[in-house]
Amino acid sequence: QVRLEESGGGLVQAGGSLRLSCTASGRPFSSRIMAWFRQAPGNEREFVAAVHWSTGITYYASSLKGRFTISRDDVRNTVSLQMNSLRSEDTAVYYCAHTPFFRADYSETNSYSDWGQGTQVTVSS
């Protein structure tokens, strides 16, 4: 089992930036996918971005590509999400997720076996 710990959330003004980080502990597989999802009040959890660890290939929700960037640090076992040009609609709890093997349905919550506790991101307009 892999434990995930997020950090970096907070309050930011519209147009600003935040960087979220998620560190994995335990015995993560090199073939894993790590991802970010978010959930706003009253909404379902939605896919933000993912990275296939061994290849570095990244995937994004089409509506967020260009503003958000996912990256990985293999030494620190950390995945980060750089969020730029933030908007009020980006306000949500952001969750880190892990699945040990590549899956084509990487944007689905059911594909992930491990989740972090979530970190709040609030964008004020």
N, CA, C and O atoms as CSV, one atom per row, in Angstrom:
chain,resi,resn,atom,element,x,y,z
A,1,GLN,N,N,0.846,-1.192,0.000
A,1,GLN,CA,C,0.000,0.000,0.000
A,1,GLN,C,C,0.880,1.240,0.000
A,1,GLN,O,O,1.960,1.263,0.591
A,2,VAL,N,N,0.393,2.260,-0.674
A,2,VAL,CA,C,1.125,3.511,-0.795
A,2,VAL,C,C,0.374,4.589,-0.042
A,2,VAL,O,O,-0.845,4.718,-0.159
A,3,ARG,N,N,1.107,5.348,0.719
A,3,ARG,CA,C,0.495,6.476,1.421
A,3,ARG,C,C,0.886,7.770,0.724
A,3,ARG,O,O,2.036,7.964,0.330
A,4,LEU,N,N,-0.093,8.646,0.584
A,4,LEU,CA,C,0.114,9.894,-0.140
A,4,LEU,C,C,-0.132,11.070,0.794
A,4,LEU,O,O,-1.102,11.083,1.553
A,5,GLU,N,N,0.744,12.044,0.731
A,5,GLU,CA,C,0.598,13.227,1.575
A,5,GLU,C,C,0.749,14.471,0.715
A,5,GLU,O,O,1.791,14.697,0.101
A,6,GLU,N,N,-0.320,15.279,0.681
A,6,GLU,CA,C,-0.332,16.493,-0.127
A,6,GLU,C,C,0.070,17.699,0.706
A,6,GLU,O,O,-0.044,17.703,1.932
A,7,SER,N,N,0.540,18.707,0.012
A,7,SER,CA,C,0.847,19.985,0.643
A,7,SER,C,C,0.764,21.076,-0.412
A,7,SER,O,O,0.770,20.804,-1.613
A,8,GLY,N,N,0.687,22.320,0.060
A,8,GLY,CA,C,0.781,23.440,-0.856
A,8,GLY,C,C,-0.508,24.182,-1.145
A,8,GLY,O,O,-0.490,25.185,-1.858
A,9,GLY,N,N,-1.617,23.718,-0.614
A,9,GLY,CA,C,-2.866,24.438,-0.852
A,9,GLY,C,C,-2.902,25.744,-0.097
A,9,GLY,O,O,-2.019,26.040,0.708
A,10,GLY,N,N,-3.938,26.525,-0.368
A,10,GLY,CA,C,-4.086,27.793,0.343
A,10,GLY,C,C,-5.015,28.729,-0.379
A,10,GLY,O,O,-5.772,28.335,-1.267
A,11,LEU,N,N,-4.939,29.994,0.027
A,11,LEU,CA,C,-5.775,31.051,-0.534
A,11,LEU,C,C,-4.931,31.909,-1.463
A,11,LEU,O,O,-3.833,32.334,-1.105
A,12,VAL,N,N,-5.450,32.159,-2.649
A,12,VAL,CA,C,-4.736,32.967,-3.626
A,12,VAL,C,C,-5.731,33.835,-4.382
A,12,VAL,O,O,-6.895,33.462,-4.529
A,13,GLN,N,N,-5.291,34.968,-4.853
A,13,GLN,CA,C,-6.161,35.835,-5.644
A,13,GLN,C,C,-6.248,35.324,-7.080
A,13,GLN,O,O,-5.343,34.654,-7.577
A,14,ALA,N,N,-7.328,35.649,-7.713
A,14,ALA,CA,C,-7.490,35.281,-9.117
A,14,ALA,C,C,-6.315,35.832,-9.933
A,14,ALA,O,O,-5.882,36.970,-9.747
A,15,GLY,N,N,-5.817,34.991,-10.837
A,15,GLY,CA,C,-4.652,35.355,-11.624
A,15,GLY,C,C,-3.340,34.905,-11.028
A,15,GLY,O,O,-2.303,34.943,-11.691
A,16,GLY,N,N,-3.380,34.481,-9.787
A,16,GLY,CA,C,-2.173,34.051,-9.095
A,16,GLY,C,C,-1.836,32.593,-9.380
A,16,GLY,O,O,-2.466,31.930,-10.203
A,17,SER,N,N,-0.822,32.125,-8.667
A,17,SER,CA,C,-0.310,30.764,-8.869
A,17,SER,C,C,-0.181,30.048,-7.539
A,17,SER,O,O,-0.011,30.661,-6.486
A,18,LEU,N,N,-0.268,28.725,-7.624
A,18,LEU,CA,C,0.002,27.860,-6.488
A,18,LEU,C,C,0.689,26.609,-7.002
A,18,LEU,O,O,0.519,26.215,-8.156
A,19,ARG,N,N,1.464,25.995,-6.129
A,19,ARG,CA,C,2.102,24.732,-6.474
A,19,ARG,C,C,1.753,23.710,-5.397
A,19,ARG,O,O,2.035,23.910,-4.216
A,20,LEU,N,N,1.144,22.630,-5.820
A,20,LEU,CA,C,0.806,21.541,-4.915
A,20,LEU,C,C,1.840,20.432,-5.060
A,20,LEU,O,O,2.384,20.199,-6.139
A,21,SER,N,N,2.091,19.764,-3.954
A,21,SER,CA,C,3.018,18.631,-3.983
A,21,SER,C,C,2.385,17.440,-3.289
A,21,SER,O,O,1.554,17.584,-2.392
A,22,CYS,N,N,2.800,16.258,-3.727
A,22,CYS,CA,C,2.295,15.015,-3.140
A,22,CYS,C,C,3.461,14.040,-3.061
A,22,CYS,O,O,4.075,13.694,-4.071
A,23,THR,N,N,3.751,13.609,-1.850
A,23,THR,CA,C,4.842,12.663,-1.650
A,23,THR,C,C,4.276,11.282,-1.348
A,23,THR,O,O,3.392,11.125,-0.506
A,24,ALA,N,N,4.800,10.296,-2.047
A,24,ALA,CA,C,4.353,8.918,-1.871
A,24,ALA,C,C,5.339,8.161,-0.995
A,24,ALA,O,O,6.550,8.226,-1.204
A,25,SER,N,N,4.814,7.450,-0.022
A,25,SER,CA,C,5.643,6.589,0.817
A,25,SER,C,C,5.112,5.165,0.713
A,25,SER,O,O,3.969,4.946,0.314
A,26,GLY,N,N,5.931,4.226,1.067
A,26,GLY,CA,C,5.555,2.826,0.928
A,26,GLY,C,C,6.407,2.188,-0.155
A,26,GLY,O,O,7.625,2.369,-0.184
A,27,ARG,N,N,5.764,1.440,-1.048
A,27,ARG,CA,C,6.506,0.739,-2.093
A,27,ARG,C,C,5.847,0.972,-3.442
A,27,ARG,O,O,5.266,0.060,-4.029
A,28,PRO,N,N,5.947,2.229,-3.933
A,28,PRO,CA,C,5.315,2.512,-5.223
A,28,PRO,C,C,6.036,1.818,-6.376
A,28,PRO,O,O,7.262,1.716,-6.367
A,29,PHE,N,N,5.291,1.347,-7.355
A,29,PHE,CA,C,5.845,0.684,-8.520
A,29,PHE,C,C,6.350,1.723,-9.514
A,29,PHE,O,O,5.816,2.829,-9.593
A,30,SER,N,N,7.362,1.365,-10.258
A,30,SER,CA,C,7.869,2.292,-11.265
A,30,SER,C,C,6.880,2.490,-12.396
A,30,SER,O,O,6.941,3.502,-13.095
A,31,SER,N,N,5.973,1.551,-12.592
A,31,SER,CA,C,4.999,1.640,-13.684
A,31,SER,C,C,3.755,2.426,-13.296
A,31,SER,O,O,2.794,2.490,-14.063
A,32,ARG,N,N,3.768,3.024,-12.107
A,32,ARG,CA,C,2.551,3.632,-11.581
A,32,ARG,C,C,2.147,4.881,-12.370
A,32,ARG,O,O,2.929,5.471,-13.115
A,33,ILE,N,N,0.907,5.240,-12.165
A,33,ILE,CA,C,0.407,6.548,-12.566
A,33,ILE,C,C,0.077,7.311,-11.295
A,33,ILE,O,O,-0.533,6.775,-10.371
A,34,MET,N,N,0.485,8.551,-11.265
A,34,MET,CA,C,0.074,9.443,-10.180
A,34,MET,C,C,-0.681,10.606,-10.797
A,34,MET,O,O,-0.336,11.108,-11.866
A,35,ALA,N,N,-1.717,11.013,-10.090
A,35,ALA,CA,C,-2.633,11.978,-10.684
A,35,ALA,C,C,-3.123,12.973,-9.645
A,35,ALA,O,O,-2.969,12.788,-8.438
A,36,TRP,N,N,-3.712,14.021,-10.161
A,36,TRP,CA,C,-4.426,15.009,-9.353
A,36,TRP,C,C,-5.876,15.051,-9.811
A,36,TRP,O,O,-6.181,15.077,-11.003
A,37,PHE,N,N,-6.744,15.057,-8.829
A,37,PHE,CA,C,-8.163,15.270,-9.045
A,37,PHE,C,C,-8.588,16.451,-8.176
A,37,PHE,O,O,-7.848,16.880,-7.291
A,38,ARG,N,N,-9.768,16.962,-8.433
A,38,ARG,CA,C,-10.299,18.014,-7.581
A,38,ARG,C,C,-11.796,17.854,-7.421
A,38,ARG,O,O,-12.477,17.267,-8.262
A,39,GLN,N,N,-12.286,18.394,-6.315
A,39,GLN,CA,C,-13.708,18.303,-6.026
A,39,GLN,C,C,-14.176,19.597,-5.388
A,39,GLN,O,O,-13.740,19.971,-4.300
A,40,ALA,N,N,-15.066,20.264,-6.087
A,40,ALA,CA,C,-15.679,21.478,-5.563
A,40,ALA,C,C,-16.967,21.108,-4.837
A,40,ALA,O,O,-17.548,20.059,-5.117
A,41,PRO,N,N,-17.424,21.946,-3.911
A,41,PRO,CA,C,-18.644,21.634,-3.172
A,41,PRO,C,C,-19.823,21.384,-4.107
A,41,PRO,O,O,-20.094,22.176,-5.009
A,42,GLY,N,N,-20.514,20.278,-3.880
A,42,GLY,CA,C,-21.683,19.940,-4.686
A,42,GLY,C,C,-21.365,19.292,-6.019
A,42,GLY,O,O,-22.268,18.925,-6.770
A,43,ASN,N,N,-20.070,19.150,-6.314
A,43,ASN,CA,C,-19.671,18.549,-7.595
A,43,ASN,C,C,-19.015,17.194,-7.390
A,43,ASN,O,O,-18.571,16.861,-6.291
A,44,GLU,N,N,-18.963,16.428,-8.453
A,44,GLU,CA,C,-18.239,15.169,-8.409
A,44,GLU,C,C,-16.741,15.442,-8.515
A,44,GLU,O,O,-16.312,16.493,-8.993
A,45,ARG,N,N,-15.964,14.475,-8.060
A,45,ARG,CA,C,-14.521,14.592,-8.178
A,45,ARG,C,C,-14.139,14.487,-9.660
A,45,ARG,O,O,-14.599,13.594,-10.371
A,46,GLU,N,N,-13.295,15.413,-10.105
A,46,GLU,CA,C,-12.947,15.438,-11.516
A,46,GLU,C,C,-11.445,15.362,-11.727
A,46,GLU,O,O,-10.653,15.812,-10.900
A,47,PHE,N,N,-11.082,14.783,-12.853
A,47,PHE,CA,C,-9.692,14.606,-13.232
A,47,PHE,C,C,-9.058,15.937,-13.579
A,47,PHE,O,O,-9.667,16.779,-14.238
A,48,VAL,N,N,-7.812,16.118,-13.121
A,48,VAL,CA,C,-7.052,17.326,-13.431
A,48,VAL,C,C,-5.868,16.979,-14.339
A,48,VAL,O,O,-5.752,17.499,-15.449
A,49,ALA,N,N,-4.997,16.098,-13.855
A,49,ALA,CA,C,-3.785,15.748,-14.603
A,49,ALA,C,C,-3.202,14.466,-14.048
A,49,ALA,O,O,-3.478,14.082,-12.911
A,50,ALA,N,N,-2.388,13.805,-14.867
A,50,ALA,CA,C,-1.742,12.568,-14.439
A,50,ALA,C,C,-0.386,12.436,-15.115
A,50,ALA,O,O,-0.134,13.037,-16.159
A,51,VAL,N,N,0.477,11.643,-14.504
A,51,VAL,CA,C,1.783,11.360,-15.088
A,51,VAL,C,C,2.079,9.873,-14.951
A,51,VAL,O,O,1.907,9.285,-13.884
A,52,HIS,N,N,2.527,9.278,-16.049
A,52,HIS,CA,C,2.972,7.894,-16.032
A,52,HIS,C,C,4.426,7.901,-15.584
A,52,HIS,O,O,5.294,8.428,-16.280
A,53,TRP,N,N,4.688,7.315,-14.420
A,53,TRP,CA,C,5.964,7.540,-13.758
A,53,TRP,C,C,7.171,7.114,-14.582
A,53,TRP,O,O,8.138,7.870,-14.676
A,54,SER,N,N,7.145,5.948,-15.171
A,54,SER,CA,C,8.341,5.426,-15.833
A,54,SER,C,C,8.650,6.138,-17.149
A,54,SER,O,O,9.816,6.217,-17.538
A,55,THR,N,N,7.648,6.651,-17.836
A,55,THR,CA,C,7.880,7.296,-19.127
A,55,THR,C,C,7.869,8.819,-19.026
A,55,THR,O,O,8.435,9.513,-19.870
A,56,GLY,N,N,7.218,9.324,-17.982
A,56,GLY,CA,C,7.078,10.769,-17.850
A,56,GLY,C,C,5.980,11.358,-18.719
A,56,GLY,O,O,5.824,12.577,-18.777
A,57,ILE,N,N,5.230,10.522,-19.385
A,57,ILE,CA,C,4.140,11.026,-20.221
A,57,ILE,C,C,3.070,11.626,-19.321
A,57,ILE,O,O,2.693,11.045,-18.303
A,58,THR,N,N,2.592,12.793,-19.714
A,58,THR,CA,C,1.595,13.504,-18.914
A,58,THR,C,C,0.260,13.575,-19.645
A,58,THR,O,O,0.188,13.527,-20.873
A,59,TYR,N,N,-0.774,13.690,-18.853
A,59,TYR,CA,C,-2.137,13.756,-19.364
A,59,TYR,C,C,-2.852,14.875,-18.613
A,59,TYR,O,O,-2.622,15.093,-17.423
A,60,TYR,N,N,-3.718,15.572,-19.329
A,60,TYR,CA,C,-4.418,16.702,-18.732
A,60,TYR,C,C,-5.892,16.692,-19.103
A,60,TYR,O,O,-6.282,16.213,-20.167
A,61,ALA,N,N,-6.698,17.232,-18.202
A,61,ALA,CA,C,-8.056,17.585,-18.581
A,61,ALA,C,C,-7.942,18.684,-19.626
A,61,ALA,O,O,-7.192,19.644,-19.451
A,62,SER,N,N,-8.682,18.539,-20.702
A,62,SER,CA,C,-8.517,19.451,-21.829
A,62,SER,C,C,-8.771,20.911,-21.435
A,62,SER,O,O,-8.164,21.827,-21.990
A,63,SER,N,N,-9.659,21.111,-20.487
A,63,SER,CA,C,-10.011,22.481,-20.096
A,63,SER,C,C,-8.916,23.153,-19.273
A,63,SER,O,O,-8.926,24.372,-19.102
A,64,LEU,N,N,-7.972,22.360,-18.763
A,64,LEU,CA,C,-6.945,22.907,-17.880
A,64,LEU,C,C,-5.564,22.962,-18.522
A,64,LEU,O,O,-4.660,23.623,-18.011
A,65,LYS,N,N,-5.409,22.277,-19.621
A,65,LYS,CA,C,-4.107,22.246,-20.263
A,65,LYS,C,C,-3.687,23.655,-20.665
A,65,LYS,O,O,-4.460,24.414,-21.250
A,66,GLY,N,N,-2.439,23.981,-20.333
A,66,GLY,CA,C,-1.944,25.322,-20.629
A,66,GLY,C,C,-1.842,26.172,-19.379
A,66,GLY,O,O,-1.001,27.069,-19.308
A,67,ARG,N,N,-2.681,25.908,-18.398
A,67,ARG,CA,C,-2.593,26.635,-17.131
A,67,ARG,C,C,-1.974,25.781,-16.030
A,67,ARG,O,O,-1.296,26.296,-15.142
A,68,PHE,N,N,-2.213,24.464,-16.095
A,68,PHE,CA,C,-1.716,23.550,-15.071
A,68,PHE,C,C,-0.617,22.676,-15.665
A,68,PHE,O,O,-0.691,22.267,-16.824
A,69,THR,N,N,0.395,22.397,-14.862
A,69,THR,CA,C,1.492,21.536,-15.289
A,69,THR,C,C,1.798,20.516,-14.199
A,69,THR,O,O,2.035,20.880,-13.047
A,70,ILE,N,N,1.791,19.247,-14.567
A,70,ILE,CA,C,2.137,18.184,-13.628
A,70,ILE,C,C,3.576,17.756,-13.888
A,70,ILE,O,O,4.023,17.696,-15.034
A,71,SER,N,N,4.288,17.462,-12.817
A,71,SER,CA,C,5.669,17.018,-12.948
A,71,SER,C,C,5.991,16.022,-11.849
A,71,SER,O,O,5.278,15.934,-10.850
A,72,ARG,N,N,7.072,15.272,-12.040
A,72,ARG,CA,C,7.454,14.276,-11.047
A,72,ARG,C,C,8.913,14.434,-10.684
A,72,ARG,O,O,9.735,14.867,-11.492
A,73,ASP,N,N,9.216,14.071,-9.450
A,73,ASP,CA,C,10.590,14.057,-8.950
A,73,ASP,C,C,10.854,12.634,-8.469
A,73,ASP,O,O,10.368,12.221,-7.416
A,74,ASP,N,N,11.620,11.901,-9.247
A,74,ASP,CA,C,11.840,10.497,-8.949
A,74,ASP,C,C,12.681,10.308,-7.691
A,74,ASP,O,O,12.533,9.304,-6.994
A,75,VAL,N,N,13.545,11.243,-7.400
A,75,VAL,CA,C,14.402,11.113,-6.220
A,75,VAL,C,C,13.579,11.295,-4.953
A,75,VAL,O,O,13.753,10.557,-3.984
A,76,ARG,N,N,12.690,12.270,-4.962
A,76,ARG,CA,C,11.884,12.577,-3.776
A,76,ARG,C,C,10.557,11.839,-3.771
A,76,ARG,O,O,9.788,11.946,-2.816
A,77,ASN,N,N,10.282,11.079,-4.847
A,77,ASN,CA,C,9.012,10.350,-4.950
A,77,ASN,C,C,7.829,11.307,-4.816
A,77,ASN,O,O,6.856,11.026,-4.117
A,78,THR,N,N,7.938,12.432,-5.499
A,78,THR,CA,C,6.950,13.501,-5.359
A,78,THR,C,C,6.383,13.862,-6.715
A,78,THR,O,O,7.103,13.930,-7.712
A,79,VAL,N,N,5.086,14.090,-6.737
A,79,VAL,CA,C,4.432,14.627,-7.923
A,79,VAL,C,C,3.912,16.010,-7.564
A,79,VAL,O,O,3.365,16.213,-6.480
A,80,SER,N,N,4.081,16.950,-8.466
A,80,SER,CA,C,3.678,18.325,-8.211
A,80,SER,C,C,2.700,18.795,-9.274
A,80,SER,O,O,2.661,18.288,-10.395
A,81,LEU,N,N,1.915,19.782,-8.876
A,81,LEU,CA,C,0.980,20.407,-9.801
A,81,LEU,C,C,1.178,21.911,-9.707
A,81,LEU,O,O,0.855,22.528,-8.692
A,82,GLN,N,N,1.704,22.486,-10.756
A,82,GLN,CA,C,1.868,23.937,-10.845
A,82,GLN,C,C,0.616,24.511,-11.484
A,82,GLN,O,O,0.248,24.145,-12.601
A,83,MET,N,N,-0.034,25.417,-10.760
A,83,MET,CA,C,-1.285,25.995,-11.230
A,83,MET,C,C,-1.094,27.481,-11.429
A,83,MET,O,O,-0.789,28.202,-10.480
A,84,ASN,N,N,-1.267,27.943,-12.645
A,84,ASN,CA,C,-1.093,29.349,-12.983
A,84,ASN,C,C,-2.410,29.956,-13.454
A,84,ASN,O,O,-3.348,29.242,-13.808
A,85,SER,N,N,-2.461,31.265,-13.451
A,85,SER,CA,C,-3.645,32.006,-13.919
A,85,SER,C,C,-4.907,31.448,-13.276
A,85,SER,O,O,-5.893,31.164,-13.956
A,86,LEU,N,N,-4.862,31.298,-11.980
A,86,LEU,CA,C,-5.975,30.668,-11.270
A,86,LEU,C,C,-7.236,31.507,-11.350
A,86,LEU,O,O,-7.195,32.738,-11.377
A,87,ARG,N,N,-8.353,30.804,-11.386
A,87,ARG,CA,C,-9.675,31.429,-11.479
A,87,ARG,C,C,-10.525,30.980,-10.297
A,87,ARG,O,O,-10.210,29.994,-9.630
A,88,SER,N,N,-11.582,31.698,-10.050
A,88,SER,CA,C,-12.441,31.338,-8.924
A,88,SER,C,C,-13.004,29.929,-9.098
A,88,SER,O,O,-13.232,29.225,-8.114
A,89,GLU,N,N,-13.224,29.525,-10.324
A,89,GLU,CA,C,-13.778,28.180,-10.562
A,89,GLU,C,C,-12.776,27.062,-10.314
A,89,GLU,O,O,-13.137,25.886,-10.364
A,90,ASP,N,N,-11.521,27.414,-10.046
A,90,ASP,CA,C,-10.518,26.409,-9.667
A,90,ASP,C,C,-10.589,26.084,-8.172
A,90,ASP,O,O,-9.902,25.182,-7.693
A,91,THR,N,N,-11.412,26.817,-7.452
A,91,THR,CA,C,-11.561,26.556,-6.027
A,91,THR,C,C,-12.122,25.156,-5.802
A,91,THR,O,O,-13.176,24.803,-6.331
A,92,ALA,N,N,-11.403,24.368,-5.011
A,92,ALA,CA,C,-11.786,22.971,-4.774
A,92,ALA,C,C,-10.817,22.358,-3.782
A,92,ALA,O,O,-9.792,22.948,-3.441
A,93,VAL,N,N,-11.159,21.171,-3.330
A,93,VAL,CA,C,-10.186,20.338,-2.630
A,93,VAL,C,C,-9.470,19.517,-3.697
A,93,VAL,O,O,-10.102,18.861,-4.526
A,94,TYR,N,N,-8.161,19.564,-3.661
A,94,TYR,CA,C,-7.348,18.853,-4.636
A,94,TYR,C,C,-6.784,17.582,-3.993
A,94,TYR,O,O,-6.233,17.613,-2.893
A,95,TYR,N,N,-6.934,16.479,-4.700
A,95,TYR,CA,C,-6.511,15.180,-4.194
A,95,TYR,C,C,-5.433,14.573,-5.075
A,95,TYR,O,O,-5.493,14.649,-6.302
A,96,CYS,N,N,-4.462,13.979,-4.433
A,96,CYS,CA,C,-3.446,13.194,-5.111
A,96,CYS,C,C,-3.910,11.739,-5.141
A,96,CYS,O,O,-4.512,11.257,-4.181
A,97,ALA,N,N,-3.631,11.041,-6.243
A,97,ALA,CA,C,-4.069,9.660,-6.381
A,97,ALA,C,C,-2.965,8.815,-7.014
A,97,ALA,O,O,-2.096,9.320,-7.725
A,98,HIS,N,N,-3.028,7.524,-6.734
A,98,HIS,CA,C,-1.992,6.593,-7.207
A,98,HIS,C,C,-2.622,5.278,-7.648
A,98,HIS,O,O,-3.517,4.747,-6.991
A,99,THR,N,N,-2.141,4.773,-8.762
A,99,THR,CA,C,-2.474,3.417,-9.166
A,99,THR,C,C,-1.166,2.750,-9.593
A,99,THR,O,O,-0.356,3.387,-10.267
A,100,PRO,N,N,-0.937,1.493,-9.225
A,100,PRO,CA,C,0.383,0.890,-9.436
A,100,PRO,C,C,0.746,0.594,-10.887
A,100,PRO,O,O,1.925,0.436,-11.205
A,101,PHE,N,N,-0.243,0.515,-11.770
A,101,PHE,CA,C,0.055,0.166,-13.153
A,101,PHE,C,C,-0.652,1.126,-14.103
A,101,PHE,O,O,-1.678,1.716,-13.766
A,102,PHE,N,N,-0.083,1.267,-15.289
A,102,PHE,CA,C,-0.702,2.136,-16.280
A,102,PHE,C,C,-2.101,1.628,-16.627
A,102,PHE,O,O,-2.339,0.429,-16.773
A,103,ARG,N,N,-2.996,2.572,-16.748
A,103,ARG,CA,C,-4.366,2.253,-17.141
A,103,ARG,C,C,-4.820,3.274,-18.163
A,103,ARG,O,O,-4.557,4.468,-18.028
A,104,ALA,N,N,-5.496,2.798,-19.172
A,104,ALA,CA,C,-5.985,3.702,-20.209
A,104,ALA,C,C,-7.072,4.636,-19.672
A,104,ALA,O,O,-7.250,5.746,-20.172
A,105,ASP,N,N,-7.792,4.176,-18.655
A,105,ASP,CA,C,-8.860,5.005,-18.067
A,105,ASP,C,C,-8.316,5.800,-16.892
A,105,ASP,O,O,-8.920,5.828,-15.820
A,106,TYR,N,N,-7.174,6.444,-17.094
A,106,TYR,CA,C,-6.479,7.174,-16.028
A,106,TYR,C,C,-7.272,8.379,-15.518
A,106,TYR,O,O,-6.963,8.901,-14.447
A,107,SER,N,N,-8.265,8.822,-16.246
A,107,SER,CA,C,-9.042,9.985,-15.817
A,107,SER,C,C,-10.234,9.615,-14.938
A,107,SER,O,O,-10.991,10.488,-14.511
A,108,GLU,N,N,-10.398,8.336,-14.672
A,108,GLU,CA,C,-11.524,7.876,-13.862
A,108,GLU,C,C,-11.099,7.655,-12.417
A,108,GLU,O,O,-10.035,7.089,-12.163
A,109,THR,N,N,-11.912,8.092,-11.480
A,109,THR,CA,C,-11.563,7.929,-10.064
A,109,THR,C,C,-11.449,6.458,-9.687
A,109,THR,O,O,-10.638,6.096,-8.835
A,110,ASN,N,N,-12.250,5.619,-10.310
A,110,ASN,CA,C,-12.227,4.193,-9.983
A,110,ASN,C,C,-10.924,3.494,-10.358
A,110,ASN,O,O,-10.677,2.367,-9.930
A,111,SER,N,N,-10.098,4.152,-11.149
A,111,SER,CA,C,-8.827,3.552,-11.576
A,111,SER,C,C,-7.754,3.612,-10.495
A,111,SER,O,O,-6.714,2.966,-10.622
A,112,TYR,N,N,-7.991,4.373,-9.444
A,112,TYR,CA,C,-6.943,4.648,-8.453
A,112,TYR,C,C,-7.238,3.934,-7.139
A,112,TYR,O,O,-8.368,3.922,-6.651
A,113,SER,N,N,-6.185,3.340,-6.585
A,113,SER,CA,C,-6.320,2.554,-5.367
A,113,SER,C,C,-5.928,3.323,-4.108
A,113,SER,O,O,-6.310,2.935,-3.004
A,114,ASP,N,N,-5.184,4.389,-4.261
A,114,ASP,CA,C,-4.700,5.129,-3.098
A,114,ASP,C,C,-4.952,6.617,-3.311
A,114,ASP,O,O,-4.781,7.150,-4.408
A,115,TRP,N,N,-5.360,7.266,-2.231
A,115,TRP,CA,C,-5.701,8.690,-2.286
A,115,TRP,C,C,-5.091,9.414,-1.094
A,115,TRP,O,O,-4.951,8.861,-0.003
A,116,GLY,N,N,-4.732,10.672,-1.342
A,116,GLY,CA,C,-4.333,11.526,-0.244
A,116,GLY,C,C,-5.547,12.094,0.463
A,116,GLY,O,O,-6.687,11.845,0.071
A,117,GLN,N,N,-5.287,12.859,1.507
A,117,GLN,CA,C,-6.384,13.395,2.317
A,117,GLN,C,C,-6.996,14.655,1.697
A,117,GLN,O,O,-8.074,15.090,2.102
A,118,GLY,N,N,-6.316,15.226,0.732
A,118,GLY,CA,C,-6.819,16.412,0.054
A,118,GLY,C,C,-6.243,17.694,0.638
A,118,GLY,O,O,-5.924,17.764,1.824
A,119,THR,N,N,-6.117,18.695,-0.205
A,119,THR,CA,C,-5.655,20.007,0.222
A,119,THR,C,C,-6.550,21.065,-0.423
A,119,THR,O,O,-6.846,21.005,-1.616
A,120,GLN,N,N,-6.969,22.025,0.382
A,120,GLN,CA,C,-7.913,23.041,-0.086
A,120,GLN,C,C,-7.190,24.121,-0.884
A,120,GLN,O,O,-6.158,24.643,-0.465
A,121,VAL,N,N,-7.753,24.437,-2.030
A,121,VAL,CA,C,-7.309,25.573,-2.831
A,121,VAL,C,C,-8.491,26.511,-2.976
A,121,VAL,O,O,-9.551,26.120,-3.465
A,122,THR,N,N,-8.304,27.754,-2.548
A,122,THR,CA,C,-9.353,28.756,-2.639
A,122,THR,C,C,-8.834,29.936,-3.441
A,122,THR,O,O,-7.806,30.527,-3.109
A,123,VAL,N,N,-9.560,30.272,-4.502
A,123,VAL,CA,C,-9.176,31.388,-5.359
A,123,VAL,C,C,-10.205,32.487,-5.181
A,123,VAL,O,O,-11.388,32.296,-5.466
A,124,SER,N,N,-9.752,33.634,-4.711
A,124,SER,CA,C,-10.668,34.754,-4.474
A,124,SER,C,C,-10.691,35.662,-5.696
A,124,SER,O,O,-9.662,35.926,-6.319
A,125,SER,N,N,-11.875,36.125,-6.018
A,125,SER,CA,C,-12.023,36.991,-7.202
A,125,SER,C,C,-11.988,38.453,-6.828
A,125,SER,O,O,-12.098,39.316,-7.699
